[in-house]
Each structure stands twice: as structure tokens, then as C-alpha cells.
């Protein structure tokens, strides 16, 4: 009897873990990042934070690379303004395609996405999504990258962020 209960509890726990959302709570400014399609990757201080304080956190686990950047926003900027500035500057970064190859959309009133696929060596590709918002005196850019060789995964990448959001707390 106890064995059966333990098996049921383990099954429920595994099912819950399989459907867990990625959440990241940040203080100063205080906000939460939620990404339903992403596993919970451990985030640590970004190695470049001493030289660039806006580079806040970084997480690497398996094929995933996550970074949190909180650049200062100008007075009066709204989430859409941060999204426009960050998304327009993406092609100047190494490995990012031209603007016409970057998918951009509004996920909710305060969260925007800029996503693209970048080719890598040996038939691999890097799937990239930048979730962008504005909180307090900062723009917020949460970059999600995943290396894969699965073309079907690349085709569904842009649609996999339904329900993702950055919300002020």
C-alpha cells in the first residue's frame, strides 16, 4: 500500500516537473520573467557584470544559454520603446541576421519578442529569442538561446513563447 502511494506521488511530481514554467524573480528593479516553454535553468551572476553592470545574470544548462540584461532606459520610455531600441540594434551583434530575418511580435501589453535562427557549424543552428520589456528605470532583455540540429524545432521556435512575459512586481 505505501509503495503504491509512493509511486502515485512520484508520478504526480514528475508530471508537474515536466510542465513547470521557467520563472525568474529579480529585485531592483523588481520583476518576474515567466517562460512556459522553457526548463528551469539555474541563473548565476553574469561573468561580465563587473565591467558591464547591466549584464545581470546568466544560465547555461544542456543546449540552453540564458542571459538577463537590464540597460538603463531614458526618461519616459515604455516597454514598446525598449523593444524598438533593442530589436533595431540586434543586427549589429555577432551572428545575428539582418532585420528582415528577425521575427518581432507583441506577446502582451508589456512584453515583446524578437526571435531568429542563426546557422552554426556542422549543420547546427542556434535558436534565439529576446523577450523585452521596461521596468522602473531599466529596459529588460531576457535572451534565450538553444543550439539544435532539428529543423522542425526551428520551424516551431517562433510559436513556442506563447504565455511568456516579463511583469513588474
Secondary structure, DSSP 8 states (H G I E B T S, - for coil): -HHHHHHHHHHHHHHHHHT--EEEEETTTTEEEEETTS-----EE-TTTTT-TTEEEEEEETTEEEEEE--B--TT--HHHHHHHHHHHGGGSTT---GGG-EEEEEETTEEEEEEEEE-GGG-EEEEEEEEEEETTEEEEEEEEEEE--HHHHHHGGGTTTT-EEEE-
